[in-house]
Amino acid sequence: MVQLTLIKITGYGPWTLTLGSDREHRLQMLQASLYHEIQKLFSEKNCLAFPNRFDETFVISNGLTLDEHIEIQKKLAQTFELSFSMSIGTGNTPFEASSNADKARRTKTFLNQDYTIFGFPIQKEVGPVQIIHMDVDGSTSISANKTAYEVSSLILKLYAEMSEFFLERNSLAFFMGGDNFMVISTNANKDEISKFLDTVKQKHGILFNCGIGTAQTGRDAAKLATKSLDAIRDLRDSGKQETRILELTC
């Protein structure tokens, strides 16, 4: 079972209109600062944040209590002249957890109304959670034959296909910048992942490396997934038998 927290700026659209027409540069700086602060506050509590649309963020919040959510909510309010809502959901899969978070927000089911935190009673026992960390193998050679914008366009195509593939398997995929992607899962299936890697190779001629990490918290799972990815590179560089998928569990 996984716990996800969805953080959303409330009244963002109407608020942006108060800034006038020359506002886009301010909004971009605000969004970057906000993601930085959310990642900082949650990672300090062994959680991990993922950018969604720029006015909202997903967090793997396994083990985080309501009081700790309130503490972070207070700090965000002190730092930004904006209002935020938090929606907490748990589920057997990441998609179920996100759906329950959405359901709590839409039905105005409050865990704490003063700090606009929605959700159903927080489960004391959650986890483990899996992170699938994927990056493009040989992205430098791809960049050598395409312009920067063409590379970005290709990465976004890959992300769209990855998102659709894993959503059908109740997992949530996120683009993390560069040529890196992370998928939140609870039942990563190596055969299914291989199917996706083969499809991408056949369709785009792109090879992915894939590290899987399983742990009780999001940050620990991501650490193991990245460690697995590093191990794949080490095996390749040492001339030993290559592998595309490697998993570590704690």
Backbone torsions as a table, in degrees:
resi	resn	phi	psi	omega
1	MET	NA	137.7	-177.1
2	VAL	-120.8	146.7	175.4
3	GLN	-111.8	126.5	176.9
4	LEU	-119.7	144.5	174.5
5	THR	-120.8	126.7	178.1
6	LEU	-103.8	119.0	-179.9
7	ILE	-105.0	128.8	-174.9
8	LYS	-135.4	138.1	171.8
9	ILE	-72.8	128.7	-179.8
10	THR	-93.0	138.1	179.3
11	GLY	64.9	30.4	-173.2
12	TYR	-66.3	-46.0	-178.6
13	GLY	-56.9	-56.9	178.5
14	PRO	-59.0	-35.8	-179.5
15	TRP	-65.3	-40.0	-178.8
16	THR	-61.9	-31.7	-178.9
17	LEU	-66.8	-23.5	179.4
18	THR	-73.6	-10.7	-177.1
19	LEU	-89.1	-4.2	-178.9
20	GLY	83.0	-177.9	-174.9
21	SER	-76.1	-29.4	-178.6
22	ASP	-88.6	63.9	-171.3
23	ARG	-119.8	-14.6	-168.2
24	GLU	-61.4	-41.1	-179.5
25	HIS	-62.8	-35.9	179.1
26	ARG	-68.3	-39.7	-179.6
27	LEU	-66.5	-40.0	179.9
28	GLN	-65.1	-39.9	177.7
29	MET	-67.2	-39.5	178.5
30	LEU	-62.1	-47.0	-177.6
31	GLN	-62.8	-40.1	178.2
32	ALA	-66.1	-42.5	179.4
33	SER	-65.4	-39.2	-178.7
34	LEU	-65.2	-45.4	179.5
35	TYR	-63.1	-40.1	178.1
36	HIS	-58.6	-45.8	-176.5
37	GLU	-70.0	-41.6	178.4
38	ILE	-61.9	-45.8	179.3
39	GLN	-61.5	-42.0	-179.6
40	LYS	-61.7	-50.7	-175.2
41	LEU	-65.4	-40.8	-177.9
42	PHE	-78.9	-36.7	-179.6
43	SER	-65.8	-28.5	175.7
44	GLU	-63.2	-19.6	178.6
45	LYS	-108.9	23.7	174.8
46	ASN	68.2	23.5	175.3
47	CYS	-102.8	175.1	179.8
48	LEU	-141.9	131.4	-177.8
49	ALA	-101.1	148.6	179.2
50	PHE	-130.1	131.3	179.5
51	PRO	-72.0	132.5	172.7
52	ASN	-109.9	-131.2	167.6
53	ARG	-64.7	157.4	-169.9
54	PHE	-66.9	-14.1	177.4
55	ASP	-97.8	8.7	178.1
56	GLU	-151.7	155.1	-176.0
57	THR	-139.5	139.2	172.9
58	PHE	-96.1	143.9	177.0
59	VAL	-134.2	130.5	166.8
60	ILE	-77.0	109.2	-171.5
61	SER	-114.0	31.1	177.3
62	ASN	-49.9	128.8	176.1
63	GLY	84.8	-7.2	-177.7
64	LEU	-84.4	127.5	-177.5
65	THR	-84.1	170.3	176.6
66	LEU	-62.7	-42.7	180.0
67	ASP	-60.1	-37.0	179.0
68	GLU	-70.8	-34.7	173.5
69	HIS	-62.9	-42.6	179.4
70	ILE	-62.2	-41.8	178.7
71	GLU	-58.1	-44.8	179.1
72	ILE	-68.7	-39.1	178.5
73	GLN	-59.8	-41.1	178.3
74	LYS	-62.7	-43.4	-178.5
75	LYS	-66.7	-37.5	177.1
76	LEU	-64.6	-41.2	179.5
77	ALA	-64.4	-33.9	179.2
78	GLN	-72.0	-30.3	-173.9
79	THR	-88.4	-34.6	-174.3
80	PHE	-121.2	143.6	177.6
81	GLU	-86.4	54.5	-177.4
82	LEU	-140.0	163.7	174.4
83	SER	-107.8	146.0	-178.5
84	PHE	-130.7	151.6	168.4
85	SER	-117.4	151.3	172.7
86	MET	-122.7	135.5	177.4
87	SER	-124.7	121.5	-174.7
88	ILE	-108.3	129.6	178.3
89	GLY	-137.5	146.5	174.0
90	THR	-121.2	156.1	178.7
91	GLY	-171.7	167.3	178.2
92	ASN	-72.5	-20.3	175.9
93	THR	-131.0	159.8	177.0
94	PRO	-58.9	-39.5	179.9
95	PHE	-64.9	-40.2	177.6
96	GLU	-63.7	-40.9	178.9
97	ALA	-63.4	-44.3	179.5
98	SER	-66.5	-36.3	177.9
99	SER	-65.3	-40.0	178.4
100	ASN	-68.5	-34.8	175.2
101	ALA	-64.0	-44.4	177.4
102	ASP	-62.3	-41.4	-179.5
103	LYS	-62.0	-42.3	179.2
104	ALA	-62.8	-40.8	-179.8
105	ARG	-68.0	-43.6	-176.3
106	ARG	-68.8	-32.8	180.0
107	THR	-92.4	3.4	180.0
108	LYS	53.7	47.2	174.7
109	THR	-89.3	102.7	-172.9
110	PHE	-89.4	138.5	163.4
111	LEU	-92.2	-31.5	173.9
112	ASN	-152.5	110.8	-174.8
113	GLN	-75.2	-33.8	-178.5
114	ASP	-59.5	-34.8	-177.8
115	TYR	-110.5	15.6	175.8
116	THR	50.6	57.5	176.4
117	ILE	-115.0	115.6	-179.5
118	PHE	-96.4	158.5	175.2
119	GLY	151.7	170.1	173.6
120	PHE	-100.3	165.4	-176.3
121	PRO	-47.0	129.7	-176.7
122	ILE	-70.0	131.7	178.7
123	GLN	-77.5	133.0	179.0
124	LYS	-72.5	-33.9	-178.0
125	GLU	-108.2	105.2	174.0
126	VAL	-130.3	164.5	-179.2
127	GLY	99.2	167.7	-0.9
128	PRO	-78.0	168.2	177.1
129	VAL	-124.8	151.7	179.3
130	GLN	-115.2	140.4	171.6
131	ILE	-116.6	129.1	173.3
132	ILE	-105.3	112.9	-178.5
133	HIS	-104.7	117.7	-178.0
134	MET	-121.1	140.8	169.7
135	ASP	-139.6	160.3	-177.9
136	VAL	-76.7	130.1	176.3
137	ASP	-84.8	123.7	179.1
138	GLY	80.2	33.3	-179.0
139	SER	-63.7	-26.9	178.8
140	THR	-63.5	-40.6	179.4
141	SER	-68.7	-32.8	176.6
142	ILE	-65.6	-43.8	-179.5
143	SER	-64.3	-28.1	-178.4
144	ALA	-69.0	-22.3	-176.4
145	ASN	-108.6	-0.3	-178.4
146	LYS	-135.0	156.0	173.6
147	THR	-72.9	164.9	-179.7
148	ALA	-57.8	-39.5	-178.6
149	TYR	-70.8	-37.1	177.7
150	GLU	-63.8	-38.2	176.9
151	VAL	-63.5	-44.4	179.0
152	SER	-61.1	-41.3	179.3
153	SER	-62.0	-41.5	178.4
154	LEU	-64.9	-43.0	-179.9
155	ILE	-61.3	-41.0	179.6
156	LEU	-67.2	-35.6	175.2
157	LYS	-62.9	-44.8	178.9
158	LEU	-61.5	-41.2	179.9
159	TYR	-63.1	-43.4	179.7
160	ALA	-61.3	-43.0	179.9
161	GLU	-68.2	-39.6	178.3
162	MET	-64.7	-44.0	-179.6
163	SER	-59.5	-45.8	-179.6
164	GLU	-65.1	-43.6	-178.4
165	PHE	-60.5	-48.8	-175.0
166	PHE	-79.5	-27.1	175.9
167	LEU	-63.3	-36.4	176.3
168	GLU	-63.5	-17.0	179.2
169	ARG	-110.4	21.6	174.3
170	ASN	62.9	28.2	176.5
171	SER	-118.2	159.6	-174.4
172	LEU	-118.2	124.3	-178.7
173	ALA	-104.1	144.3	-179.9
174	PHE	-137.5	139.7	173.2
175	PHE	-85.1	125.3	-173.3
176	MET	-106.0	8.2	179.8
177	GLY	102.8	156.9	-178.6
178	GLY	62.1	-122.5	175.0
179	ASP	-121.0	30.7	-175.5
180	ASN	-108.8	137.7	177.8
181	PHE	-133.5	149.2	173.1
182	MET	-130.9	140.9	179.1
183	VAL	-120.2	128.8	174.6
184	ILE	-88.5	126.9	-176.7
185	SER	-144.5	169.7	171.2
186	THR	-129.7	-8.9	-177.6
187	ASN	-143.8	53.7	-178.2
188	ALA	-56.6	128.8	-178.7
189	ASN	-114.5	115.1	-175.1
190	LYS	-62.5	-33.6	178.7
191	ASP	-65.9	-40.4	178.5
192	GLU	-67.3	-41.2	178.1
193	ILE	-63.2	-42.2	177.3
194	SER	-59.1	-37.9	178.7
195	LYS	-61.4	-43.2	178.8
196	PHE	-65.5	-44.7	-179.6
197	LEU	-61.0	-39.9	179.4
198	ASP	-66.5	-39.3	179.9
199	THR	-63.5	-44.5	179.7
200	VAL	-64.6	-39.5	179.6
201	LYS	-63.6	-44.8	-178.4
202	GLN	-69.1	-37.8	-174.4
203	LYS	-82.2	-39.6	-172.9
204	HIS	-119.0	-8.2	-175.4
205	GLY	69.0	26.5	-176.8
206	ILE	-108.3	134.8	175.3
207	LEU	-104.2	135.7	175.1
208	PHE	-111.9	145.3	163.3
209	ASN	-101.7	148.3	-172.2
210	CYS	-139.7	114.9	175.0
211	GLY	-106.6	135.8	-178.8
212	ILE	-117.0	133.1	176.6
213	GLY	-128.0	136.3	180.0
214	THR	-124.7	127.4	-179.3
215	ALA	-159.2	177.3	-178.3
216	GLN	-76.8	-26.5	-177.8
217	THR	-122.8	160.6	-178.0
218	GLY	-63.8	-43.6	-177.8
219	ARG	-65.5	-41.1	179.1
220	ASP	-67.1	-38.3	178.4
221	ALA	-64.7	-41.3	178.8
222	ALA	-65.4	-38.2	178.3
223	LYS	-60.0	-46.0	-179.5
224	LEU	-68.6	-36.4	178.5
225	ALA	-64.2	-41.7	179.2
226	THR	-69.9	-36.4	175.7
227	LYS	-62.9	-39.3	176.6
228	SER	-63.3	-41.8	179.5
229	LEU	-63.7	-41.8	177.1
230	ASP	-62.4	-38.1	179.9
231	ALA	-65.1	-35.8	177.1
232	ILE	-61.5	-43.8	179.1
233	ARG	-64.4	-40.9	-179.8
234	ASP	-62.7	-41.7	178.1
235	LEU	-62.3	-42.1	179.4
236	ARG	-64.1	-46.3	-176.6
237	ASP	-68.2	-26.6	-179.1
238	SER	-82.2	-7.9	179.2
239	GLY	84.1	5.7	178.1
240	LYS	-78.4	178.0	-178.1
241	GLN	-58.0	127.6	-177.7
242	GLU	-77.7	148.2	173.6
243	THR	-137.0	149.8	179.6
244	ARG	-101.2	-21.1	-176.3
245	ILE	-131.4	130.3	178.3
246	LEU	-142.1	140.9	-175.4
247	GLU	-127.1	138.0	173.4
248	LEU	-126.5	141.8	-178.6
249	THR	-132.8	144.6	174.4
250	CYS	-118.7	NA	NA
